[in-house]
Amino acid sequence: MDDPIRAHLAAVERDRYSQATLTARARVLATLDDPLGMDRVATVAWWESRQIRPDGEPRAASSLSGEKAHVSEFWRWAMREGLIDRNPADWLPKVRQAKPMAVVVPEADLYRLLREAEPHMRRMVALAAMAGLRSAEIASVKWTDVDRDSGVLWVREGKGRKDRSVPLSAGLLAELGDPDDAGPIIGKDMTAKAVSMALGRYLRAKGSDFTAHKLRARYLTRFLAATGDAVAAAQVAGHSDLSSITRYAVASSDTMRRGAEAAGRVG
């Protein structure tokens, strides 16, 4: 095989992974000097070289975890193709990441952010905070994805290129308003990065240090508090497993409060 990395990326694309994943994997794999011929010494040396960013700062655990995942998947694919006998990622250490609880936007701040926003920005804020959409999903959602008859918002090719539906609330519909046309809900074609940056600039301009992700966290936190259903929350958020959804369960949840009251009674 002349170019195993190119062949692997083509296979990943056929499996309908997102463009962001393809780009990130290509970037990481390009740092491997000999992708199919790395022994233990070379693998450990590569890992050590990834600990420090080009600016001299330590690389974040989340970044290291992502890089390890990318090379592990490449080598796993290479084993299936019969190109190597073992996965060199077995020589890499575990990456321990802290998983802090989600920080959400206070309701009073969200109300102000919505009221003071121009229509297209208000729709961005609403889609993040009241529908739990990621920046890439906000960028791609169109008015034709709003199914008022069924009461759902269709998210086409979300994370992992998977479709899902998000229940439409009366509050969200009110913030979205009436469609301008059949195009993007946010008024124009934008990339995921452009949406994230636009939201960040708006939030900072309003004196807030919150982010697009914290707007999404508000939706998931309130969804869990109202339902206590982690499975439903994972589905509506587009998470593939439950482990990543528990960080959105906060102590203000009615379910948790009832549990605390029960545990606080003796007898």
Sequence and secondary structure as in RCSB ss.txt:
>XXXX:A:sequence
MDDPIRAHLAAVERDRYSQATLTARARVLATLDDPLGMDRVATVAWWESRQIRPDGEPRAASSLSGEKAHVSEFW
RWAMREGLIDRNPADWLPKVRQAKPMAVVVPEADLYRLLREAEPHMRRMVALAAMAGLRSAEIASVKWTDVDRDS
GVLWVREGKGRKDRSVPLSAGLLAELGDPDDAGPIIGKDMTAKAVSMALGRYLRAKGSDFTAHKLRARYLTRFLA
ATGDAVAAAQVAGHSDLSSITRYAVASSDTMRRGAEAAGRVG
>XXXX:A:secstr
   HHHHHHHHHHHTT  HHHHHHHHHHHTT SSTT   HHHHHHHHHHTSB TTSSB  HHHHHHHHHHHHHHH
HHHHHTTS SS GGGGS              HHHHHHHHHTS HHHHHHHHHHHTT   HHHHHH BGGGEETTT
TEEEE S GGG  EEEE  HHHHHHH S SSSSBTTSS   HHHHHHHHHHHHHHTT    HHHHHHHHHHHHHH
HH  HHHHHHHHT SSSTTTGGG  TT HHHHHHHHHHT   
